[in-house]
Amino acid sequence: MKPRQQRMLAVGLAVIGVAVAAALTLRAFDENMMFFVEISDVAEGNYPQERNFRVGGLVVDGSVQREAGSLAVNFLVTDMRCDLPVTYSGVLPDLFREGQGVVAHGRMNESKVFVADKILAKHDENYMAPEVAESLAKHVDDKMMPLQERGSECNQG
């Protein structure tokens, strides 16, 4: 094989190697990308069916229920328009409490309950995740709507 052919072969293999590495990197990014979905959109059925996603809002006062002798906890998260039931099994962040903002990572189950594998709570009194703040701001006018009307507007399906 001539030196010129060897160089061309080396360049060709390098290009193929870079292309394969780029394809694998992009695939990993796509698989690990976590989409934020508003609670109102989840209630309307507009969420990724086959992958995990994030939801965020305020923990509804009086909705936190813990199972005795277990790490399981059930609660509602609201965007001031719709409420979403969430279940989580694990240690909750220290800052988790009713009336505070949270972001939950997970997916919907067949019963239309969000099964979280991770719960994030805001880290101080003045901060809220930008996605959550934006979602709540959209529905702040709905805050005055009675709960019965809020529920009927959210089909949960």
C-alpha distance (Angstrom), angle and dihedral (degrees) to the residues before:
residue distance angle dihedral
M1 . . .
K2 3.79 . .
P3 3.84 121.0 .
R4 3.79 90.7 -113.6
Q5 3.81 91.6 54.7
Q6 3.82 90.0 48.1
R7 3.81 91.1 53.3
M8 3.81 91.7 48.2
L9 3.82 90.2 49.2
A10 3.83 90.7 49.8
V11 3.82 91.9 48.5
G12 3.82 91.3 46.9
L13 3.82 92.2 50.3
A14 3.81 90.8 47.3
V15 3.83 91.2 51.8
I16 3.81 91.2 48.3
G17 3.81 90.4 48.2
V18 3.81 92.7 51.0
A19 3.82 91.0 46.9
V20 3.82 92.1 51.2
A21 3.83 91.7 47.1
A22 3.82 90.9 49.4
A23 3.82 91.9 48.7
L24 3.82 92.0 50.2
T25 3.81 91.5 47.3
L26 3.81 92.9 50.4
R27 3.80 91.0 47.8
A28 3.81 90.9 51.7
F29 3.82 90.5 49.9
D30 3.80 91.2 50.1
E31 3.82 93.4 49.5
N32 3.81 93.3 47.2
M33 3.80 97.8 41.9
M34 3.79 110.9 117.8
F35 3.80 116.5 -152.7
F36 3.81 121.9 -151.1
V37 3.80 112.0 -135.5
E38 3.81 123.7 -172.3
I39 3.80 116.2 -120.8
S40 3.82 90.5 -122.3
D41 3.81 89.3 56.5
V42 3.80 91.1 48.9
A43 3.82 89.7 51.2
E44 3.81 88.6 53.7
G45 3.81 91.3 50.2
N46 3.82 95.7 -107.8
Y47 3.79 102.7 134.8
P48 3.82 137.6 103.9
Q49 3.81 106.4 -79.1
E50 3.79 99.0 -164.6
R51 3.79 103.2 38.4
N52 3.77 143.6 48.9
F53 3.79 120.1 -92.6
R54 3.79 139.4 173.0
V55 3.78 130.3 -108.1
G56 3.75 127.3 -176.8
G57 3.74 141.3 -176.1
L58 3.76 142.1 109.0
V59 3.80 123.0 -42.6
V60 3.81 105.3 -116.8
D61 3.82 113.2 -117.1
G62 3.79 112.3 -107.4
S63 3.82 94.3 12.4
V64 3.81 101.0 101.8
Q65 3.81 111.1 107.3
R66 3.80 121.0 178.0
E67 3.77 123.8 -163.7
A68 3.80 110.6 -127.1
G69 3.81 113.7 -110.6
S70 3.79 92.1 9.1
L71 3.78 139.7 89.4
A72 3.82 89.9 -130.2
V73 3.79 116.8 118.2
N74 3.81 131.7 177.5
F75 3.79 124.8 -161.4
L76 3.79 144.2 149.9
V77 3.80 124.9 -110.0
T78 3.80 119.6 -161.2
D79 3.78 136.9 -164.8
M80 3.84 88.4 -163.4
R81 3.81 90.0 -98.6
C82 3.80 105.1 55.2
D83 3.79 134.9 17.2
L84 3.80 124.1 -138.1
P85 3.82 123.9 -159.7
V86 3.81 111.7 -130.8
T87 3.78 129.2 -169.5
Y88 3.78 123.7 -166.2
S89 3.77 134.8 174.1
G90 3.77 115.1 -159.2
V91 3.76 143.3 54.6
L92 3.79 111.3 -41.7
P93 3.81 120.0 -137.9
D94 3.82 114.7 -93.7
L95 3.81 90.7 -115.9
F96 3.82 94.0 54.3
R97 3.82 111.7 117.2
E98 3.77 141.7 133.9
G99 3.79 116.2 -73.2
Q100 3.82 93.1 23.1
G101 3.78 130.2 109.6
V102 3.80 120.4 -98.3
V103 3.78 138.0 174.0
A104 3.81 117.7 -148.4
H105 3.81 125.6 -162.4
G106 3.79 117.7 -155.1
R107 3.78 142.8 74.6
M108 3.78 142.1 -85.4
N109 3.80 120.0 -94.8
E110 3.81 128.2 -148.5
S111 3.83 90.8 -89.8
K112 3.84 91.3 59.5
V113 3.81 91.3 -109.6
F114 3.80 118.8 134.4
V115 3.80 107.9 -123.6
A116 3.80 106.3 -154.8
D117 3.78 123.5 -155.7
K118 3.80 92.4 -177.4
I119 3.80 133.9 26.1
L120 3.81 121.9 -162.7
A121 3.79 122.2 -167.8
K122 3.77 126.8 -164.4
H123 3.78 112.8 -90.0
D124 3.81 100.7 -136.2
E125 3.79 141.7 8.6
N126 3.81 95.5 -92.2
Y127 3.82 102.5 44.7
M128 3.77 131.1 83.1
A129 3.80 126.3 168.6
P130 3.84 107.6 -93.2
E131 3.81 93.2 -124.5
V132 3.81 91.6 52.3
A133 3.81 93.5 46.5
E134 3.82 90.7 49.8
S135 3.81 92.6 48.1
L136 3.81 92.4 48.8
A137 3.81 92.0 46.9
K138 3.82 90.2 55.6
H139 3.79 91.7 56.5
V140 3.80 101.9 34.3
D141 3.83 90.9 111.4
D142 3.80 89.1 58.1
K143 3.82 89.3 59.6
M144 3.79 90.8 86.8
M145 3.81 91.9 51.8
P146 3.83 112.6 106.4
L147 3.79 114.5 -105.3
Q148 3.80 93.4 -114.7
E149 3.80 90.9 57.9
R150 3.80 92.2 44.6
G151 3.78 91.1 54.3
S152 3.80 94.3 49.4
E153 3.80 90.9 52.7
C154 3.81 90.6 56.0
N155 3.80 109.3 67.6
Q156 3.83 94.3 -168.0
G157 3.70 89.8 -143.4
